[in-house]
Amino acid sequence: MALRRIAWLAAAAVAICLIGMMMWRDYRDLLVLLRVQVLGADYSCFWAGAKTALAAPHQIYDFRHITDVQGWPLGPRDIRPYIYPPPALFVFIPFSLGSYWAGFAAWVALTGALYFWAALKSGAPWWVALAPCVLLVADCGQMPFIMGGLIIGALAIADERPNVAGILLGVAACLKPQFVLLVPVALVAQGSWRTLIVAGVTGAVLCVASAMIWGFQIWFDWLEALPRFKQLVVTNRGLIWTGATPYAWLTRHGFNGAWAYLLAPLAVGSVWYAFRTRQPLPDRLIALFGAILLITPYAMNYEYALLAPAVATYLARLRDQRWPLYALATAGFLRFIWHPPALYFALALPFLRRLRLPSPMTVPTLSVFKS
């Protein structure tokens, strides 16, 4: 028993040191980013798209026009397009009515509050807000706050408030459809038919409303812009190197990224199993977001913020004898937080939970990780 305790403490100590080292490195990288990239570098695309929707909606998916609206100072080759579906404008427009900086501050504050509420609702500890990938979202103003808030929040309340959950998911589908692609599989698997129907109706209403306001042509413009955007991504070395998907990894190493689609049966099957068997919510979130990242062609490293609440929940399980394993997986997640391998460390957590290990003891000195 004494040897077992020593081994457990040694593994825990190594894991804590690794986490500290990785956090220090990630924070240092964020400070470098702050020096070389303006705040709201990605929010500016939403702001410009919304501004254009009010002034010249026929140019929303004109990549050069949207770049010019932003006044982006990175040179003529740095195209900054708006590529979100027409209904997403209902969310973006309110933030574009004032100045750029006021809109950015409101965007980060409100979507960040939604994300934090959903994370806490899912069982994550408060310090998930300190995760480097979460701080990256606050820096660039990207979508994971609002997408995580809507999807995680919906799944957390689906049993208690199925109608509200459906509305949240319907809105999420109109913002970034690829990240809701497997949600119907999840809802059918766990029998949340009411939530699924409400989500479908919500999405349909928003889509019809966008067509009535901006015309049906805007939908054809969006569909025509998607291949142009994909080509823009696959020919941008920086985007490929910071991509968070197997598609990006394959493309980066000279292979056909479409080979990643062979993972689709595994992705669908894992989501079905996790939700059909009613696994703990963190495991369901890892299955859902992990499966989506496995098969979607375009997702960047800031998308790991969608996995952060589940990873933090595992790290907060101090009384679990497998805690050193969770902590080592978390260290791996942090080590590769800017690159695709981070995904695989997060995917490992539900499997580590199933390992049967002899129980060591409670270690009060590690209570700093509790929620």
Secondary structure, DSSP 8 states (H G I E B T S, - for coil): -HHHHHHHHHHHHHHHHHHHHHHHHHHHHHHHHHHHS-TTTTHHHHHHHHHHHHH-GGGTT-HHHHHHHHT--S-TT------S-GGGHHHHHHHHSS-HHHHHHHHHHHHHHHHHHHHHHTT--GGGGG-HHHHHHHHHT-SHHHHHHHHHHHHHHTTT-HHHHHHHHHHHHHH-GGGGTTHHHHHHHTT-HHHHHHHHHHHHHHHHHHHHHH-THHHHHHHHHHHHHHHHHHT-HHHHHTB-SHHHHHHHTTS-GGGGGGGHHHHHHHHHHHHHTT--HHHHHHHHHHHHHHH-S--BGGGGGGTHHHHHHHHT-TTSTTHHHHHHHHHHHHHTTTSTTHHHHHHHHHHHHT---------GGGGGG--
